[in-house]
Amino acid sequence: MKGSQIPFKKNYILGTSIVLAAFVLGLMLVWTVRTLKSFDDTVTVRGLCEREVPADRVVYRISYTAKSNSLADIRQTIDHNNTVILEMLRKAGLDDSEIFCNSANYNDSYTYSTDVSNISYRYNASQTISVYTSKMDIINKLQNTLESDLLKQDILVSGYADYQFLGLNDIKPSMIAESLEKARESAEEFAKNSHSRIGKMRTASQGYFEIDDLDENTPQMKKIRVVSTVTYYLK
């Protein structure tokens, strides 16, 4: 009898071990499935950061044209006009280092025409003088006075001011941090409404910084915006 009970006990222990092992394996399988499934529970949100900043540089371009049948005369006109314009810019308070006088472009109309009898002026020239400065008040005043002052001297020009913001690198870190914080706030609000909690960040991408005029009437003020897109795990 005793000899027959030993195999029975061994079989009993072995069977029990197999059952327990299967039970533990089943629990681990369930836990693994739930864990893997939780990795699929994510929320993707966006965080927007906007700033309004004043322009810190302006490019002011002054352009005009001249016409003549004499190349010497048209060159003399260009030289005279440039001298007058440059003197006005200096008197306004601009430094020579801020003023760039490009070479004039000259065209011979006879080169592009087979019937020169219909051409009033053989030579045409265009000239642009550019100002790069941070002196906004001077440029604002010149925009109101320069064209009319030059017209009194028979010089017809057109001026265009391009206001720019060059200090983006100084505010980039704080704007990115703010956009990420707003993205997290959106994720937390979503998690609250879905009765869950946000976990670790899964992915994050930063959009391009956009710099636009505040509106068409105030190009001196810029609106800067950036959007960060973040995906969080939910648990």
PyRosetta script that sets phi, psi and omega in degrees:
from pyrosetta import init, pose_from_sequence

init()
pose = pose_from_sequence("MKGSQIPFKKNYILGTSIVLAAFVLGLMLVWTVRTLKSFDDTVTVRGLCEREVPADRVVYRISYTAKSNSLADIRQTIDHNNTVILEMLRKAGLDDSEIFCNSANYNDSYTYSTDVSNISYRYNASQTISVYTSKMDIINKLQNTLESDLLKQDILVSGYADYQFLGLNDIKPSMIAESLEKARESAEEFAKNSHSRIGKMRTASQGYFEIDDLDENTPQMKKIRVVSTVTYYLK")
pose.set_psi(1, -46.4)
pose.set_omega(1, -177.5)
pose.set_phi(2, -62.1)
pose.set_psi(2, -38.2)
pose.set_omega(2, -179.7)
pose.set_phi(3, -65.1)
pose.set_psi(3, -33.7)
pose.set_omega(3, -178.9)
pose.set_phi(4, -76.9)
pose.set_psi(4, -22.0)
pose.set_omega(4, -178.9)
pose.set_phi(5, -76.9)
pose.set_psi(5, -26.0)
pose.set_omega(5, -177.3)
pose.set_phi(6, -64.6)
pose.set_psi(6, -49.7)
pose.set_omega(6, 176.9)
pose.set_phi(7, -60.3)
pose.set_psi(7, -35.7)
pose.set_omega(7, -180.0)
pose.set_phi(8, -62.1)
pose.set_psi(8, -45.9)
pose.set_omega(8, 179.7)
pose.set_phi(9, -63.3)
pose.set_psi(9, -41.3)
pose.set_omega(9, 179.4)
pose.set_phi(10, -62.4)
pose.set_psi(10, -42.4)
pose.set_omega(10, 179.6)
pose.set_phi(11, -66.3)
pose.set_psi(11, -36.7)
pose.set_omega(11, 179.7)
pose.set_phi(12, -64.3)
pose.set_psi(12, -46.9)
pose.set_omega(12, -179.5)
pose.set_phi(13, -63.3)
pose.set_psi(13, -42.1)
pose.set_omega(13, -179.9)
pose.set_phi(14, -64.2)
pose.set_psi(14, -41.9)
pose.set_omega(14, 179.7)
pose.set_phi(15, -65.7)
pose.set_psi(15, -42.8)
pose.set_omega(15, 179.0)
pose.set_phi(16, -62.4)
pose.set_psi(16, -40.0)
pose.set_omega(16, 179.8)
pose.set_phi(17, -63.4)
pose.set_psi(17, -40.6)
pose.set_omega(17, 179.5)
pose.set_phi(18, -64.4)
pose.set_psi(18, -42.2)
pose.set_omega(18, 179.5)
pose.set_phi(19, -63.5)
pose.set_psi(19, -46.5)
pose.set_omega(19, 179.3)
pose.set_phi(20, -62.2)
pose.set_psi(20, -41.4)
pose.set_omega(20, 179.8)
pose.set_phi(21, -63.6)
pose.set_psi(21, -40.4)
pose.set_omega(21, 178.8)
pose.set_phi(22, -65.8)
pose.set_psi(22, -38.2)
pose.set_omega(22, 179.7)
pose.set_phi(23, -64.8)
pose.set_psi(23, -47.0)
pose.set_omega(23, 179.1)
pose.set_phi(24, -63.5)
pose.set_psi(24, -42.4)
pose.set_omega(24, 178.6)
pose.set_phi(25, -61.5)
pose.set_psi(25, -38.5)
pose.set_omega(25, 178.0)
pose.set_phi(26, -64.7)
pose.set_psi(26, -42.9)
pose.set_omega(26, 177.9)
pose.set_phi(27, -61.6)
pose.set_psi(27, -43.6)
pose.set_omega(27, 179.5)
pose.set_phi(28, -63.4)
pose.set_psi(28, -37.3)
pose.set_omega(28, 178.8)
pose.set_phi(29, -64.9)
pose.set_psi(29, -44.5)
pose.set_omega(29, 178.1)
pose.set_phi(30, -61.6)
pose.set_psi(30, -44.4)
pose.set_omega(30, -179.8)
pose.set_phi(31, -62.8)
pose.set_psi(31, -40.6)
pose.set_omega(31, -179.7)
pose.set_phi(32, -65.1)
pose.set_psi(32, -43.5)
pose.set_omega(32, 179.7)
pose.set_phi(33, -62.2)
pose.set_psi(33, -45.1)
pose.set_omega(33, 179.7)
pose.set_phi(34, -64.3)
pose.set_psi(34, -39.7)
pose.set_omega(34, 179.9)
pose.set_phi(35, -64.8)
pose.set_psi(35, -46.2)
pose.set_omega(35, 179.3)
pose.set_phi(36, -64.4)
pose.set_psi(36, -36.8)
pose.set_omega(36, 179.3)
pose.set_phi(37, -66.0)
pose.set_psi(37, -34.6)
pose.set_omega(37, -179.2)
pose.set_phi(38, -65.7)
pose.set_psi(38, -26.1)
pose.set_omega(38, 178.3)
pose.set_phi(39, -68.5)
pose.set_psi(39, -20.2)
pose.set_omega(39, 178.2)
pose.set_phi(40, -84.4)
pose.set_psi(40, -12.0)
pose.set_omega(40, -179.2)
pose.set_phi(41, -87.2)
pose.set_psi(41, 99.4)
pose.set_omega(41, -178.1)
pose.set_phi(42, -133.6)
pose.set_psi(42, 164.6)
pose.set_omega(42, 173.6)
pose.set_phi(43, -136.7)
pose.set_psi(43, 134.8)
pose.set_omega(43, 178.7)
pose.set_phi(44, -109.5)
pose.set_psi(44, 125.4)
pose.set_omega(44, -176.1)
pose.set_phi(45, -131.3)
pose.set_psi(45, 164.8)
pose.set_omega(45, 178.1)
pose.set_phi(46, -125.5)
pose.set_psi(46, 142.9)
pose.set_omega(46, 177.1)
pose.set_phi(47, -120.7)
pose.set_psi(47, 124.5)
pose.set_omega(47, -177.7)
pose.set_phi(48, -105.3)
pose.set_psi(48, 133.8)
pose.set_omega(48, 173.8)
pose.set_phi(49, -126.1)
pose.set_psi(49, 129.4)
pose.set_omega(49, 179.3)
pose.set_phi(50, -128.3)
pose.set_psi(50, 143.0)
pose.set_omega(50, 176.9)
pose.set_phi(51, -136.2)
pose.set_psi(51, 145.9)
pose.set_omega(51, 171.6)
pose.set_phi(52, -111.2)
pose.set_psi(52, 122.2)
pose.set_omega(52, -175.6)
pose.set_phi(53, -133.7)
pose.set_psi(53, 151.4)
pose.set_omega(53, 175.2)
pose.set_phi(54, -77.8)
pose.set_psi(54, 146.8)
pose.set_omega(54, 175.6)
pose.set_phi(55, -62.2)
pose.set_psi(55, 145.3)
pose.set_omega(55, -179.5)
pose.set_phi(56, -113.2)
pose.set_psi(56, -1.0)
pose.set_omega(56, 173.4)
pose.set_phi(57, -151.6)
pose.set_psi(57, 148.6)
pose.set_omega(57, 176.6)
pose.set_phi(58, -131.1)
pose.set_psi(58, 138.0)
pose.set_omega(58, 173.1)
pose.set_phi(59, -107.3)
pose.set_psi(59, 114.3)
pose.set_omega(59, -176.9)
pose.set_phi(60, -109.3)
pose.set_psi(60, 116.2)
pose.set_omega(60, -177.5)
pose.set_phi(61, -108.2)
pose.set_psi(61, 128.5)
pose.set_omega(61, 179.8)
pose.set_phi(62, -115.0)
pose.set_psi(62, 118.5)
pose.set_omega(62, -175.3)
pose.set_phi(63, -123.7)
pose.set_psi(63, 148.9)
pose.set_omega(63, 174.8)
pose.set_phi(64, -157.2)
pose.set_psi(64, 166.7)
pose.set_omega(64, 179.0)
pose.set_phi(65, -126.9)
pose.set_psi(65, 161.5)
pose.set_omega(65, 177.3)
pose.set_phi(66, -144.3)
pose.set_psi(66, 150.3)
pose.set_omega(66, -179.4)
pose.set_phi(67, -136.5)
pose.set_psi(67, 147.8)
pose.set_omega(67, 178.1)
pose.set_phi(68, -170.4)
pose.set_psi(68, 159.1)
pose.set_omega(68, 173.9)
pose.set_phi(69, -92.2)
pose.set_psi(69, -2.5)
pose.set_omega(69, 178.7)
pose.set_phi(70, -118.6)
pose.set_psi(70, 125.2)
pose.set_omega(70, -179.8)
pose.set_phi(71, -65.5)
pose.set_psi(71, -37.1)
pose.set_omega(71, 178.5)
pose.set_phi(72, -64.7)
pose.set_psi(72, -40.5)
pose.set_omega(72, -179.3)
pose.set_phi(73, -66.7)
pose.set_psi(73, -41.0)
pose.set_omega(73, -177.6)
pose.set_phi(74, -70.4)
pose.set_psi(74, -33.9)
pose.set_omega(74, 176.1)
pose.set_phi(75, -68.1)
pose.set_psi(75, -37.3)
pose.set_omega(75, 178.0)
pose.set_phi(76, -65.8)
pose.set_psi(76, -38.1)
pose.set_omega(76, 177.9)
pose.set_phi(77, -64.1)
pose.set_psi(77, -43.7)
pose.set_omega(77, 179.0)
pose.set_phi(78, -61.8)
pose.set_psi(78, -45.6)
pose.set_omega(78, -179.7)
pose.set_phi(79, -62.3)
pose.set_psi(79, -42.1)
pose.set_omega(79, -180.0)
pose.set_phi(80, -64.9)
pose.set_psi(80, -48.3)
pose.set_omega(80, -178.7)
pose.set_phi(81, -61.6)
pose.set_psi(81, -42.6)
pose.set_omega(81, 179.1)
pose.set_phi(82, -60.5)
pose.set_psi(82, -42.3)
pose.set_omega(82, 180.0)
pose.set_phi(83, -61.2)
pose.set_psi(83, -44.4)
pose.set_omega(83, -179.8)
pose.set_phi(84, -64.5)
pose.set_psi(84, -45.6)
pose.set_omega(84, -177.5)
pose.set_phi(85, -66.0)
pose.set_psi(85, -45.2)
pose.set_omega(85, -179.7)
pose.set_phi(86, -61.8)
pose.set_psi(86, -39.2)
pose.set_omega(86, 178.7)
pose.set_phi(87, -64.4)
pose.set_psi(87, -39.4)
pose.set_omega(87, 178.0)
pose.set_phi(88, -65.2)
pose.set_psi(88, -38.9)
pose.set_omega(88, 180.0)
pose.set_phi(89, -66.6)
pose.set_psi(89, -39.4)
pose.set_omega(89, 178.2)
pose.set_phi(90, -66.2)
pose.set_psi(90, -42.8)
pose.set_omega(90, 179.6)
pose.set_phi(91, -64.2)
pose.set_psi(91, -28.5)
pose.set_omega(91, 179.6)
pose.set_phi(92, -71.9)
pose.set_psi(92, -16.8)
pose.set_omega(92, 178.0)
pose.set_phi(93, 115.7)
pose.set_psi(93, 11.4)
pose.set_omega(93, 179.5)
pose.set_phi(94, -91.8)
pose.set_psi(94, 145.2)
pose.set_omega(94, 178.5)
pose.set_phi(95, -88.6)
pose.set_psi(95, 158.0)
pose.set_omega(95, 178.6)
pose.set_phi(96, -61.5)
pose.set_psi(96, -31.1)
pose.set_omega(96, -179.9)
pose.set_phi(97, -68.6)
pose.set_psi(97, -14.7)
pose.set_omega(97, -179.7)
pose.set_phi(98, -98.6)
pose.set_psi(98, -5.7)
pose.set_omega(98, -175.0)
pose.set_phi(99, -112.6)
pose.set_psi(99, 131.0)
pose.set_omega(99, 179.9)
pose.set_phi(100, -128.1)
pose.set_psi(100, 117.2)
pose.set_omega(100, 179.8)
pose.set_phi(101, -102.9)
pose.set_psi(101, 105.7)
pose.set_omega(101, -178.9)
pose.set_phi(102, -74.3)
pose.set_psi(102, 160.3)
pose.set_omega(102, 176.0)
pose.set_phi(103, -68.7)
pose.set_psi(103, 139.8)
pose.set_omega(103, -180.0)
pose.set_phi(104, -71.3)
pose.set_psi(104, 151.7)
pose.set_omega(104, 176.2)
pose.set_phi(105, -100.7)
pose.set_psi(105, 126.4)
pose.set_omega(105, -178.2)
pose.set_phi(106, -113.4)
pose.set_psi(106, 139.4)
pose.set_omega(106, 177.9)
pose.set_phi(107, -130.1)
pose.set_psi(107, 139.2)
pose.set_omega(107, 175.3)
pose.set_phi(108, -102.9)
pose.set_psi(108, 109.8)
pose.set_omega(108, -175.5)
pose.set_phi(109, -64.4)
pose.set_psi(109, -24.7)
pose.set_omega(109, 179.8)
pose.set_phi(110, -65.5)
pose.set_psi(110, -23.9)
pose.set_omega(110, -177.3)
pose.set_phi(111, -68.2)
pose.set_psi(111, -30.0)
pose.set_omega(111, -172.8)
pose.set_phi(112, -109.3)
pose.set_psi(112, 11.9)
pose.set_omega(112, -177.0)
pose.set_phi(113, -132.3)
pose.set_psi(113, 142.8)
pose.set_omega(113, 175.6)
pose.set_phi(114, -96.2)
pose.set_psi(114, -12.0)
pose.set_omega(114, 179.3)
pose.set_phi(115, -125.0)
pose.set_psi(115, 90.0)
pose.set_omega(115, -175.4)
pose.set_phi(116, -75.9)
pose.set_psi(116, -9.9)
pose.set_omega(116, -178.1)
pose.set_phi(117, -67.7)
pose.set_psi(117, -22.8)
pose.set_omega(117, -179.4)
pose.set_phi(118, -93.2)
pose.set_psi(118, 4.1)
pose.set_omega(118, -178.5)
pose.set_phi(119, -94.6)
pose.set_psi(119, 122.0)
pose.set_omega(119, -178.7)
pose.set_phi(120, -77.4)
pose.set_psi(120, -41.7)
pose.set_omega(120, -179.7)
pose.set_phi(121, -128.8)
pose.set_psi(121, 129.8)
pose.set_omega(121, -178.1)
pose.set_phi(122, -73.5)
pose.set_psi(122, -41.6)
pose.set_omega(122, -173.8)
pose.set_phi(123, -107.4)
pose.set_psi(123, 136.1)
pose.set_omega(123, 176.1)
pose.set_phi(124, -128.0)
pose.set_psi(124, 139.0)
pose.set_omega(124, 179.9)
pose.set_phi(125, -134.9)
pose.set_psi(125, 146.5)
pose.set_omega(125, 175.4)
pose.set_phi(126, -128.7)
pose.set_psi(126, 139.7)
pose.set_omega(126, -175.8)
pose.set_phi(127, -134.5)
pose.set_psi(127, 138.9)
pose.set_omega(127, 176.5)
pose.set_phi(128, -130.5)
pose.set_psi(128, 130.6)
pose.set_omega(128, 174.0)
pose.set_phi(129, -114.8)
pose.set_psi(129, 126.6)
pose.set_omega(129, -175.3)
pose.set_phi(130, -113.6)
pose.set_psi(130, 142.4)
pose.set_omega(130, 177.1)
pose.set_phi(131, -120.3)
pose.set_psi(131, 128.4)
pose.set_omega(131, 175.8)
pose.set_phi(132, -118.1)
pose.set_psi(132, 111.6)
pose.set_omega(132, -174.0)
pose.set_phi(133, -154.5)
pose.set_psi(133, 162.5)
pose.set_omega(133, 173.3)
pose.set_phi(134, -103.7)
pose.set_psi(134, 5.3)
pose.set_omega(134, -179.0)
pose.set_phi(135, -85.3)
pose.set_psi(135, 78.6)
pose.set_omega(135, -175.1)
pose.set_phi(136, -61.0)
pose.set_psi(136, -39.9)
pose.set_omega(136, -176.0)
pose.set_phi(137, -63.7)
pose.set_psi(137, -36.5)
pose.set_omega(137, 179.2)
pose.set_phi(138, -67.1)
pose.set_psi(138, -44.4)
pose.set_omega(138, -179.5)
pose.set_phi(139, -66.2)
pose.set_psi(139, -39.2)
pose.set_omega(139, 178.3)
pose.set_phi(140, -60.3)
pose.set_psi(140, -39.6)
pose.set_omega(140, 179.1)
pose.set_phi(141, -70.2)
pose.set_psi(141, -42.4)
pose.set_omega(141, 179.5)
pose.set_phi(142, -62.0)
pose.set_psi(142, -35.5)
pose.set_omega(142, 179.1)
pose.set_phi(143, -61.5)
pose.set_psi(143, -28.6)
pose.set_omega(143, -178.4)
pose.set_phi(144, -89.8)
pose.set_psi(144, -18.6)
pose.set_omega(144, -171.8)
pose.set_phi(145, -124.2)
pose.set_psi(145, -29.1)
pose.set_omega(145, -169.5)
pose.set_phi(146, -60.7)
pose.set_psi(146, -48.2)
pose.set_omega(146, -175.6)
pose.set_phi(147, -62.8)
pose.set_psi(147, -42.7)
pose.set_omega(147, -180.0)
pose.set_phi(148, -70.2)
pose.set_psi(148, -36.9)
pose.set_omega(148, 178.4)
pose.set_phi(149, -65.9)
pose.set_psi(149, -38.9)
pose.set_omega(149, 179.0)
pose.set_phi(150, -72.6)
pose.set_psi(150, -32.4)
pose.set_omega(150, 179.2)
pose.set_phi(151, -62.6)
pose.set_psi(151, -32.4)
pose.set_omega(151, 177.3)
pose.set_phi(152, -64.8)
pose.set_psi(152, -19.9)
pose.set_omega(152, 178.2)
pose.set_phi(153, -106.2)
pose.set_psi(153, 20.8)
pose.set_omega(153, 177.4)
pose.set_phi(154, 61.8)
pose.set_psi(154, 33.2)
pose.set_omega(154, 174.9)
pose.set_phi(155, -117.9)
pose.set_psi(155, 114.3)
pose.set_omega(155, -177.9)
pose.set_phi(156, -98.6)
pose.set_psi(156, 114.9)
pose.set_omega(156, -178.3)
pose.set_phi(157, -127.9)
pose.set_psi(157, 165.3)
pose.set_omega(157, 171.1)
pose.set_phi(158, -128.3)
pose.set_psi(158, 134.5)
pose.set_omega(158, -179.3)
pose.set_phi(159, -115.6)
pose.set_psi(159, 142.6)
pose.set_omega(159, 179.2)
pose.set_phi(160, -137.6)
pose.set_psi(160, 128.1)
pose.set_omega(160, -179.5)
pose.set_phi(161, -107.0)
pose.set_psi(161, 126.5)
pose.set_omega(161, 177.4)
pose.set_phi(162, -111.3)
pose.set_psi(162, 105.9)
pose.set_omega(162, -178.3)
pose.set_phi(163, -86.0)
pose.set_psi(163, 133.8)
pose.set_omega(163, -174.5)
pose.set_phi(164, -130.0)
pose.set_psi(164, 160.3)
pose.set_omega(164, 174.1)
pose.set_phi(165, -124.7)
pose.set_psi(165, 116.5)
pose.set_omega(165, -175.9)
pose.set_phi(166, -105.1)
pose.set_psi(166, -1.2)
pose.set_omega(166, -175.6)
pose.set_phi(167, -94.2)
pose.set_psi(167, 27.8)
pose.set_omega(167, -176.0)
pose.set_phi(168, -61.4)
pose.set_psi(168, -40.9)
pose.set_omega(168, -176.9)
pose.set_phi(169, -61.1)
pose.set_psi(169, -25.6)
pose.set_omega(169, -179.2)
pose.set_phi(170, -73.6)
pose.set_psi(170, -27.7)
pose.set_omega(170, -176.6)
pose.set_phi(171, -109.5)
pose.set_psi(171, -3.5)
pose.set_omega(171, -179.8)
pose.set_phi(172, -56.4)
pose.set_psi(172, -51.0)
pose.set_omega(172, -176.3)
pose.set_phi(173, -57.6)
pose.set_psi(173, -44.6)
pose.set_omega(173, -177.7)
pose.set_phi(174, -69.4)
pose.set_psi(174, -34.0)
pose.set_omega(174, 179.2)
pose.set_phi(175, -70.5)
pose.set_psi(175, -39.2)
pose.set_omega(175, 177.8)
pose.set_phi(176, -64.4)
pose.set_psi(176, -42.9)
pose.set_omega(176, 179.2)
pose.set_phi(177, -61.6)
pose.set_psi(177, -40.8)
pose.set_omega(177, -179.8)
pose.set_phi(178, -67.5)
pose.set_psi(178, -40.3)
pose.set_omega(178, 179.6)
pose.set_phi(179, -66.0)
pose.set_psi(179, -36.8)
pose.set_omega(179, 177.0)
pose.set_phi(180, -68.2)
pose.set_psi(180, -37.3)
pose.set_omega(180, 178.6)
pose.set_phi(181, -65.5)
pose.set_psi(181, -40.5)
pose.set_omega(181, 178.7)
pose.set_phi(182, -68.5)
pose.set_psi(182, -34.1)
pose.set_omega(182, 175.7)
pose.set_phi(183, -64.4)
pose.set_psi(183, -41.7)
pose.set_omega(183, 179.1)
pose.set_phi(184, -65.0)
pose.set_psi(184, -39.3)
pose.set_omega(184, 177.9)
pose.set_phi(185, -61.1)
pose.set_psi(185, -40.2)
pose.set_omega(185, 177.8)
pose.set_phi(186, -65.4)
pose.set_psi(186, -39.9)
pose.set_omega(186, 179.5)
pose.set_phi(187, -65.7)
pose.set_psi(187, -40.9)
pose.set_omega(187, 179.1)
pose.set_phi(188, -65.0)
pose.set_psi(188, -37.2)
pose.set_omega(188, 177.9)
pose.set_phi(189, -66.5)
pose.set_psi(189, -40.2)
pose.set_omega(189, 177.4)
pose.set_phi(190, -64.3)
pose.set_psi(190, -44.6)
pose.set_omega(190, -179.1)
pose.set_phi(191, -62.3)
pose.set_psi(191, -39.4)
pose.set_omega(191, 179.2)
pose.set_phi(192, -62.3)
pose.set_psi(192, -43.3)
pose.set_omega(192, -179.0)
pose.set_phi(193, -71.4)
pose.set_psi(193, -23.5)
pose.set_omega(193, -179.4)
pose.set_phi(194, -101.5)
pose.set_psi(194, 11.8)
pose.set_omega(194, 177.7)
pose.set_phi(195, 56.5)
pose.set_psi(195, 45.8)
pose.set_omega(195, 177.2)
pose.set_phi(196, -139.7)
pose.set_psi(196, -176.9)
pose.set_omega(196, 178.3)
pose.set_phi(197, -129.2)
pose.set_psi(197, 148.1)
pose.set_omega(197, 178.2)
pose.set_phi(198, -81.7)
pose.set_psi(198, 144.8)
pose.set_omega(198, 178.3)
pose.set_phi(199, -107.2)
pose.set_psi(199, -141.8)
pose.set_omega(199, -178.4)
pose.set_phi(200, -73.8)
pose.set_psi(200, 159.9)
pose.set_omega(200, 176.3)
pose.set_phi(201, -73.2)
pose.set_psi(201, 129.5)
pose.set_omega(201, 179.3)
pose.set_phi(202, -88.8)
pose.set_psi(202, -54.5)
pose.set_omega(202, 177.5)
pose.set_phi(203, -141.7)
pose.set_psi(203, 158.6)
pose.set_omega(203, 176.7)
pose.set_phi(204, -151.2)
pose.set_psi(204, 139.7)
pose.set_omega(204, 177.4)
pose.set_phi(205, -139.7)
pose.set_psi(205, 140.3)
pose.set_omega(205, -179.3)
pose.set_phi(206, -103.9)
pose.set_psi(206, 131.4)
pose.set_omega(206, 177.5)
pose.set_phi(207, -78.4)
pose.set_psi(207, 179.6)
pose.set_omega(207, 178.5)
pose.set_phi(208, -77.6)
pose.set_psi(208, 148.3)
pose.set_omega(208, 173.0)
pose.set_phi(209, -78.2)
pose.set_psi(209, 129.9)
pose.set_omega(209, 179.3)
pose.set_phi(210, -111.1)
pose.set_psi(210, 131.0)
pose.set_omega(210, 177.9)
pose.set_phi(211, -120.9)
pose.set_psi(211, 117.5)
pose.set_omega(211, -179.0)
pose.set_phi(212, -130.8)
pose.set_psi(212, 161.5)
pose.set_omega(212, 171.9)
pose.set_phi(213, -64.6)
pose.set_psi(213, 145.0)
pose.set_omega(213, 177.9)
pose.set_phi(214, -58.3)
pose.set_psi(214, -42.9)
pose.set_omega(214, 170.3)
pose.set_phi(215, -161.6)
pose.set_psi(215, 176.1)
pose.set_omega(215, -174.5)
pose.set_phi(216, -68.0)
pose.set_psi(216, -17.8)
pose.set_omega(216, -178.1)
pose.set_phi(217, -96.6)
pose.set_psi(217, -12.2)
pose.set_omega(217, -178.6)
pose.set_phi(218, -132.2)
pose.set_psi(218, 69.6)
pose.set_omega(218, 178.4)
pose.set_phi(219, -68.7)
pose.set_psi(219, -12.6)
pose.set_omega(219, 178.5)
pose.set_phi(220, -71.5)
pose.set_psi(220, -17.4)
pose.set_omega(220, 176.3)
pose.set_phi(221, -108.6)
pose.set_psi(221, 137.9)
pose.set_omega(221, -177.3)
pose.set_phi(222, -116.7)
pose.set_psi(222, 145.2)
pose.set_omega(222, 172.8)
pose.set_phi(223, -109.1)
pose.set_psi(223, 122.3)
pose.set_omega(223, -179.6)
pose.set_phi(224, -111.5)
pose.set_psi(224, 134.8)
pose.set_omega(224, -179.2)
pose.set_phi(225, -140.8)
pose.set_psi(225, 148.6)
pose.set_omega(225, 174.6)
pose.set_phi(226, -147.1)
pose.set_psi(226, 143.5)
pose.set_omega(226, -179.7)
pose.set_phi(227, -122.0)
pose.set_psi(227, 126.1)
pose.set_omega(227, 174.9)
pose.set_phi(228, -105.4)
pose.set_psi(228, 134.1)
pose.set_omega(228, 178.8)
pose.set_phi(229, -109.2)
pose.set_psi(229, 124.1)
pose.set_omega(229, -174.5)
pose.set_phi(230, -129.6)
pose.set_psi(230, 138.2)
pose.set_omega(230, 174.2)
pose.set_phi(231, -112.7)
pose.set_psi(231, 125.3)
pose.set_omega(231, 179.3)
pose.set_phi(232, -111.3)
pose.set_psi(232, 148.8)
pose.set_omega(232, 167.8)
pose.set_phi(233, -75.2)
pose.set_psi(233, 146.7)
pose.set_omega(233, 173.8)
pose.set_phi(234, -110.0)
pose.set_psi(234, 142.8)
pose.set_omega(234, 178.5)
pose.set_phi(235, -141.5)
pose.dump_pdb("model.pdb")
